């Protein structure tokens, strides 16, 4: 789950920085699918995706892989640093909280 979250976070930020911005909807669908899976885990203690969610995750990770293949190390490092800045400052994060599940 954490590896998927990291890959999708990277795809989101790289898209915002100009690498694959045309795939933003695909990436966001993958992020939504991962978020739904996390909520299910809190409710039921098991990670599971629906068929549509799994397709969305696969498509989003395909975008992530293509972004990495098309990027310079400098660009990947900039995206990585931006992800950590956002997490540290709680900017644009979608944390799964128990009150949201109830």
C-alpha positions in Angstrom: 0.0 0.0 0.0 2.7 2.4 1.0 4.7 1.7 -2.3 1.6 2.4 -4.3 0.9 5.6 -2.4 4.4 6.7 -3.0 4.2 6.0 -6.7 0.9 7.8 -7.1 2.1 10.7 -5.1 5.2 10.9 -7.4 2.9 10.8 -10.4 0.7 13.6 -9.1 3.6 15.9 -8.4 5.4 15.1 -11.6 2.3 15.9 -13.5 1.9 19.2 -11.7 5.5 20.0 -12.5 4.9 19.4 -16.2 5.7 15.7 -16.9 2.6 13.9 -18.0 0.1 16.7 -17.1 -2.2 15.4 -19.8 -2.7 12.3 -17.6 -3.9 14.1 -14.5 -7.4 12.4 -14.6 -5.8 9.0 -14.8 -3.5 9.7 -11.9 -6.4 11.1 -9.8 -8.5 8.1 -10.5 -5.7 5.9 -9.2 -5.3 8.1 -6.1 -9.1 7.8 -5.5 -8.9 4.0 -5.8 -6.0 3.9 -3.3 -7.9 6.1 -0.9 -11.0 3.9 -1.1 -8.8 0.8 -0.5 -7.3 2.5 2.6 -10.8 3.3 4.0 -11.8 -0.4 3.4 -8.7 -1.5 5.3 -9.7 0.7 8.3 -13.2 -0.8 8.3 -12.4 -4.4 7.6 -8.7 -4.9 8.3 -8.0 -6.1 4.7 -6.6 -4.4 1.6 -8.9 -5.0 -1.4 -9.7 -3.2 -4.6 -12.7 -3.4 -6.8 -12.1 -4.3 -10.4 -12.5 -0.7 -11.5 -10.1 0.4 -8.7 -7.5 -2.1 -9.7 -7.7 -0.9 -13.3 -7.3 2.7 -12.1 -4.3 1.7 -10.0 -2.7 -0.1 -13.0 -3.3 2.8 -15.3 -1.9 5.3 -12.7 1.2 3.3 -12.1 1.7 2.9 -15.9 1.7 6.7 -16.1 4.2 6.9 -13.2 6.5 4.4 -14.9 6.4 6.4 -18.2 7.0 9.7 -16.3 10.1 8.2 -14.7 11.4 6.9 -18.1 10.9 10.4 -19.6 12.5 12.4 -16.7 15.9 13.5 -15.7 17.2 12.5 -12.3 17.0 16.2 -11.3 13.3 16.3 -12.1 12.6 13.1 -10.1 14.5 14.5 -7.2 12.6 17.8 -7.3 9.3 15.9 -7.3 10.5 13.7 -4.4 11.5 16.8 -2.4 8.1 18.4 -3.1 6.2 15.4 -1.9 8.2 15.5 1.4 7.6 19.2 1.7 3.8 18.7 1.3 3.8 15.9 3.8 5.8 17.8 6.3 3.5 20.9 6.0 0.3 18.9 5.5 -0.4 20.5 2.1 -2.7 18.7 -0.3 -2.7 15.5 1.7 -5.5 13.0 1.7 -5.1 11.2 5.0 -7.5 8.5 5.9 -9.1 9.3 9.2 -11.4 7.2 11.3 -14.1 9.9 11.5 -14.3 9.9 7.7 -15.1 6.1 7.8 -17.9 6.3 10.3 
